[in-house]
Amino acid sequence: MCQPETAHLPAGDGLNPGSLQLLSKLKNPCSSCSVDVSALWWEQAGLKEPCIITACEYAVSLWKPLRTWQWEKMYTWHFTEVPVLQIVPVPEVSNLVCVALGTLEIREIRALLWSCGDESERHVLLQSGNIKAVLGLTKRRLVCSSGVPCDQQVEVMTLAEDGGSKEKRFLMPPEETVLTFAEVQGMQEALLGTTVMSNVIIWNLRTGQLLKKMHMADSYQASVCHRAYSEMGLLFVVLSHPCAKESEWLGSPVFQLVAINPKTALSVGVLLYCLPQGQAGRFLEGDVRDHLAAAVLTSGTIAVWDLVLGRCAALLPPSPDQNWSFVKWSATDSHLLAGQKDGNIFIYRYS
């Protein structure tokens, strides 16, 4: 059990600083580099518990909570041929997690299952090929884009209880490479995608129809969409900018809130989320949940923003011998999961 530690926003920056309190730490004892972490519900003997999934290059492990914020490893799935790239959680689903495997690009998507008393290794191959983007959706669904740019396919599958696909549906092809997906909160059965050509696409998940394709300015090129929601007839998207350049006046932009009018296809930047003065670094990877955003920067630091206040709320500097590698918000509570390549996973409470 780790002693509580707290990371604060540097003094003098912001009126409502937040803090991150270290609750727990677990060590993933794998011989390869850690690549991702997630949290999900797992049920055993009728008891559903908030568990943690950790991923190394050739192993994915399931951890259950013990008393006083300690963890016990329940099971590990092993991979020998294709390394793990990322965990793909499926919202509101317990006892199942998906993973994306590949080298530089995703080549396979598999569902992983395990139950107490059944020690057989259970991988279910869901998709293979040249996969560009994947996202777990509500109602036990998974969406992925695959193929070459001139023949891009977008497929939605519904997962069965045994981890296989019980229903598949193709969405109208966008005719360009999709980089990221996001379900649109406030618009029933709406899916958003961002493309390599700086377009935002909206599909109807029920009918498969491509409802709208809207071009954004070139300043949004290669942006990653983390969240999308509809309000007062406008579409709001939270983007990150891996290629953004530092501005003398604004500092280092990491996230941006953009408003889009679906009727006119016009877009405008609403808020730019930058680092505090004295901090530097570009976006490497990150996660957004509700009104909170977190990012790992090229400097090795993790930064947290309150999207409503529009300010950087907390900073986690790297340790002397190890930079931060990945960060995720827990889907089972409001905790922040931060990881390093050596297998150390830290669990923080944001307040």
Backbone hydrogen bonds, N-H to C=O, Kabsch-Sander energy under -0.5 kcal/mol:
donor,donor_aa,acceptor,acceptor_aa,energy
7,A,20,L,-2.1
8,H,6,T,-0.5
9,L,18,G,-0.9
13,D,10,P,-1.4
14,G,12,G,-0.6
18,G,313,A,-2.0
20,L,7,A,-1.8
21,Q,19,S,-0.5
21,Q,349,R,-2.8
22,L,5,E,-3.0
22,L,20,L,-0.6
23,L,347,I,-3.1
24,S,347,I,-1.4
26,L,345,I,-2.6
28,N,26,L,-0.6
28,N,343,G,-2.5
30,C,28,N,-2.2
34,S,341,K,-2.1
35,V,55,A,-3.3
36,D,55,A,-1.5
38,S,53,I,-2.1
40,L,51,C,-2.1
42,W,49,E,-2.4
44,Q,47,L,-2.6
47,L,44,Q,-2.6
48,K,46,G,-0.6
49,E,42,W,-2.7
49,E,47,L,-0.5
51,C,40,L,-3.3
51,C,49,E,-0.8
52,I,63,W,-2.0
53,I,38,S,-2.9
54,T,61,S,-2.3
55,A,36,D,-2.5
56,C,59,A,-3.5
57,E,33,C,-1.3
60,V,77,W,-2.3
61,S,54,T,-2.8
62,L,75,Y,-2.9
63,W,52,I,-2.8
64,K,72,E,-2.9
66,L,70,Q,-3.3
69,W,66,L,-0.6
70,Q,67,R,-0.8
72,E,64,K,-2.4
74,M,62,L,-3.0
75,Y,62,L,-1.2
77,W,60,V,-3.1
79,F,58,Y,-2.4
84,V,57,E,-3.2
85,L,100,A,-3.2
86,Q,100,A,-1.5
88,V,98,C,-3.6
93,V,90,V,-1.4
95,N,41,W,-1.6
97,V,112,L,-1.6
98,C,88,V,-1.2
99,V,110,R,-2.6
100,A,86,Q,-2.7
101,L,108,E,-2.8
102,G,83,P,-2.5
103,T,105,E,-0.9
106,I,131,I,-0.8
107,R,101,L,-3.6
108,E,101,L,-2.1
109,I,127,Q,-2.4
110,R,99,V,-2.4
111,A,124,V,-2.6
112,L,97,V,-3.2
113,L,122,R,-1.6
115,S,118,D,-0.8
118,D,115,S,-2.2
119,E,117,G,-0.6
122,R,113,L,-0.6
123,H,121,E,-0.6
124,V,111,A,-2.2
125,L,123,H,-0.5
126,L,109,I,-2.9
126,L,124,V,-0.5
127,Q,109,I,-1.5
129,G,107,R,-1.9
131,I,106,I,-1.9
131,I,129,G,-1.3
132,K,145,S,-2.5
133,A,145,S,-1.1
135,L,143,V,-2.2
137,L,141,R,-3.2
140,R,91,P,-0.5
141,R,137,L,-1.0
142,L,157,M,-2.3
143,V,135,L,-2.6
144,C,155,E,-2.1
145,S,133,A,-2.1
146,S,153,Q,-2.3
147,G,130,N,-1.8
151,D,148,V,-1.8
152,Q,149,P,-0.7
153,Q,146,S,-3.0
154,V,171,L,-0.6
155,E,144,C,-2.6
155,E,153,Q,-0.5
156,V,169,R,-3.2
157,M,142,L,-2.8
158,T,167,E,-2.7
159,L,140,R,-3.3
160,A,164,G,-3.5
163,G,160,A,-1.8
166,K,158,T,-2.6
166,K,164,G,-0.6
167,E,158,T,-1.1
169,R,156,V,-2.4
171,L,154,V,-3.2
172,M,208,G,-3.0
179,L,194,T,-3.2
180,T,194,T,-1.3
182,A,192,L,-2.0
184,V,190,A,-2.1
185,Q,183,E,-0.8
185,Q,228,A,-2.5
187,M,184,V,-1.4
190,A,187,M,-1.4
191,L,203,W,-2.1
192,L,182,A,-2.9
193,G,201,I,-2.4
194,T,180,T,-2.0
195,T,199,N,-2.1
196,V,177,T,-2.1
198,S,195,T,-1.5
200,V,214,M,-3.3
201,I,193,G,-3.0
202,I,212,K,-2.3
203,W,191,L,-2.8
204,N,209,Q,-2.5
205,L,189,E,-2.9
205,L,203,W,-0.7
208,G,204,N,-2.8
211,L,202,I,-2.3
211,L,209,Q,-0.9
212,K,202,I,-1.4
214,M,200,V,-3.0
216,M,198,S,-2.9
220,Y,217,A,-2.1
221,Q,218,D,-1.8
223,S,220,Y,-1.8
224,V,240,S,-1.9
226,H,224,V,-0.5
226,H,238,V,-2.9
227,R,238,V,-1.0
228,A,183,E,-0.6
229,Y,236,F,-2.4
230,S,185,Q,-3.0
231,E,234,L,-2.5
234,L,231,E,-2.0
235,L,260,I,-3.0
236,F,229,Y,-3.3
236,F,234,L,-0.5
237,V,258,V,-2.5
238,V,227,R,-2.6
239,L,237,V,-0.6
239,L,256,Q,-3.0
240,S,224,V,-2.1
241,H,254,V,-1.8
244,A,241,H,-1.5
247,S,251,G,-3.1
251,G,247,S,-2.1
254,V,273,Y,-2.9
255,F,273,Y,-1.4
256,Q,239,L,-2.4
257,L,271,L,-2.6
258,V,237,V,-2.6
258,V,256,Q,-0.6
259,A,268,V,-2.8
260,I,235,L,-3.1
261,N,266,L,-2.8
265,A,261,N,-2.8
266,L,261,N,-0.5
268,V,259,A,-2.3
270,V,257,L,-3.2
271,L,257,L,-1.4
273,Y,255,F,-2.9
273,Y,271,L,-0.5
274,C,272,L,-0.8
275,L,252,S,-1.6
279,Q,276,P,-2.0
283,F,241,H,-0.5
284,L,296,V,-2.7
285,E,296,V,-1.2
287,D,294,A,-2.3
289,R,292,L,-2.5
292,L,289,R,-2.2
293,A,305,W,-2.2
294,A,287,D,-2.7
295,A,303,A,-2.1
296,V,285,E,-3.5
297,L,301,T,-2.7
298,T,282,R,-1.9
300,G,297,L,-2.2
302,I,316,L,-2.5
303,A,295,A,-2.3
304,V,314,A,-2.7
305,W,293,A,-3.0
306,D,311,R,-2.2
307,L,291,H,-3.1
307,L,305,W,-0.7
308,V,291,H,-0.6
310,G,306,D,-2.0
311,R,306,D,-1.0
313,A,304,V,-3.2
314,A,304,V,-1.5
316,L,302,I,-3.2
319,S,322,Q,-1.5
322,Q,319,S,-0.9
324,W,300,G,-1.8
325,S,339,G,-2.9
326,F,339,G,-1.4
328,K,337,L,-2.7
330,S,335,H,-3.0
336,L,348,Y,-2.6
337,L,328,K,-3.5
338,A,336,L,-0.6
338,A,346,F,-2.7
339,G,326,F,-2.7
340,Q,344,N,-2.0
343,G,340,Q,-1.9
345,I,26,L,-2.8
346,F,338,A,-3.2
347,I,24,S,-2.8
348,Y,336,L,-2.8
348,Y,346,F,-0.5
349,R,21,Q,-2.6
350,Y,334,S,-0.7
350,Y,348,Y,-0.5
351,S,19,S,-2.4
